[in-house]
Each structure stands twice: as structure tokens, then as C-alpha cells.
């Protein structure tokens, strides 16, 4: 596995642990709708909300904040995947899109930023 893939997988593990520590229940991981994917689907018990989470992991901020990598095309793909999931599961609960930004390297301390209700458009 390429180094950047390993870093991304590690970042997702960090995000899952972070969400669970905050009381979220992890419903799905790496859910696919064709070639589109949703990193984490969780349930926020406190707000009774289904939360779709995109995880962006970087070693450092040399090229900007991780969430800045979520461009128009990625947002469009996420919106389509989320729409498919909502219809497929016939969800009736409120939904929200969050981003978890992780700065760090495998085996070291990392910085986690949870951006709730991140705008898709």
C-alpha cells in the first residue's frame, strides 16, 4: 500500500476513535455508491442526527488546510452518495455533513479538527 493510502487509513482510524469518544455510534465505514464513497457514517446520539463524515489527513499544513482539498467535484460526488444512501436506507432522521481534518503522522500525536455542518455548496 502506498504511503499516502496508509496515512489516509490511519487518519480514518483516528477519526473513528475521536467520534466514538464524543458519543457517536459508527454505522458504516467506506460506504460506496458506484465510484463515490463516504468515509464514515455515524449517528450523533445527542442530536439524533445521521452524520456523513469526510476525513482529510495530511502530514502538515505545507499545502494548506486538509479540508481545502474538498473541491467542487468532490462535494458534488459526496452530495450524490449521501442522497443515494438516504434513499437506499429510507432515512427519516435529520442529516448533517461534517469534515474531520487530521494533521500528523502514523505513530505520532495528531491534531484533530471536527468541522460540524460543513457546507456542501
C-alpha positions in Angstrom: 0.0 0.0 0.0 1.3 3.5 -0.9 2.4 5.7 2.0 -0.4 8.2 1.3 -3.0 5.4 1.4 -1.6 4.2 4.7 -1.8 7.7 6.1 -5.4 8.1 5.0 -6.4 4.8 6.5 -4.6 5.8 9.8 -6.5 9.1 9.7 -9.8 7.4 9.3 -9.0 5.2 12.3 -8.2 8.3 14.3 -11.5 9.9 13.2 -13.5 6.9 14.2 -11.9 6.8 17.7 -12.5 10.5 18.0 -16.2 10.3 17.1 -16.7 7.3 19.4 -15.1 9.2 22.2 -17.6 12.0 21.6 -20.5 9.5 21.9 -21.2 8.9 18.2 -22.2 5.4 17.0 -20.4 4.3 13.8 -22.9 3.0 11.4 -20.8 2.5 8.2 -17.3 2.9 7.1 -16.1 3.4 3.4 -19.7 3.1 2.1 -19.7 3.1 -1.7 -22.2 4.2 -4.3 -20.6 3.3 -7.6 -17.2 5.1 -7.6 -18.3 7.6 -5.0 -17.7 6.9 -1.3 -18.5 8.2 2.1 -15.7 7.7 4.7 -17.8 7.4 7.8 -21.5 7.4 8.5 -22.2 7.9 12.2 -25.2 8.6 14.5 -25.0 11.6 16.8 -26.9 10.3 19.8 -27.2 13.7 21.4 -28.8 15.4 18.4 -30.5 12.3 17.0 -28.8 13.0 13.6 -27.2 10.8 10.9 -23.8 12.4 10.2 -21.9 11.8 7.0 -18.2 12.4 7.6 -15.3 13.1 5.1 -11.9 12.6 6.6 -8.9 14.5 5.3 -5.5 13.6 6.6 -2.2 15.5 5.9 1.3 15.2 7.4 1.4 19.0 7.7 -0.1 22.3 6.5 2.5 22.9 3.9 -0.2 23.0 1.1 -3.0 24.4 3.2 -5.7 23.0 5.5 -6.8 19.5 4.7 -10.4 20.5 4.2 -9.4 22.8 1.4 -8.9 19.7 -0.7 -12.7 19.2 -0.8 -13.3 20.9 -4.1 -16.5 21.3 -6.1 -16.2 17.9 -7.8 -15.6 16.1 -4.5 -18.6 18.0 -2.9 -20.8 17.0 -5.9 -19.8 13.3 -5.6 -20.4 13.4 -1.8 -23.8 15.0 -2.2 -24.8 12.3 -4.7 -23.5 9.5 -2.5 -25.3 10.9 0.5 -28.5 11.3 -1.5 -28.2 7.7 -2.6 -27.6 6.5 1.0 -30.6 8.5 2.4 -32.9 7.0 -0.3 -31.5 3.5 -0.1 -31.9 3.3 3.7 -35.1 5.4 3.6 -33.8 7.7 6.4 -36.2 9.9 8.2 -33.8 11.4 10.7 -32.1 14.7 10.3 -28.8 14.5 8.4 -25.6 16.5 8.6 -22.3 16.7 6.7 -19.1 17.0 8.8 -15.4 17.1 8.0 -12.7 15.7 10.2 -9.3 17.3 9.5 -6.3 15.4 10.8 -2.7 16.7 10.8 0.0 14.3 11.9 1.9 11.1 11.1 1.4 7.5 11.9 2.7 6.7 15.4 2.8 10.3 16.5 0.5 12.7 18.2 -2.0 14.2 15.8 -4.2 17.3 15.7 -7.9 16.7 15.0 -10.3 19.4 13.9 -14.0 18.4 13.7 -15.9 20.8 11.5 -19.6 20.2 12.0 -22.2 21.1 9.4 -19.6 21.7 6.7 -21.3 23.3 3.6 -21.5 21.0 0.6 -22.4 24.0 -1.6 
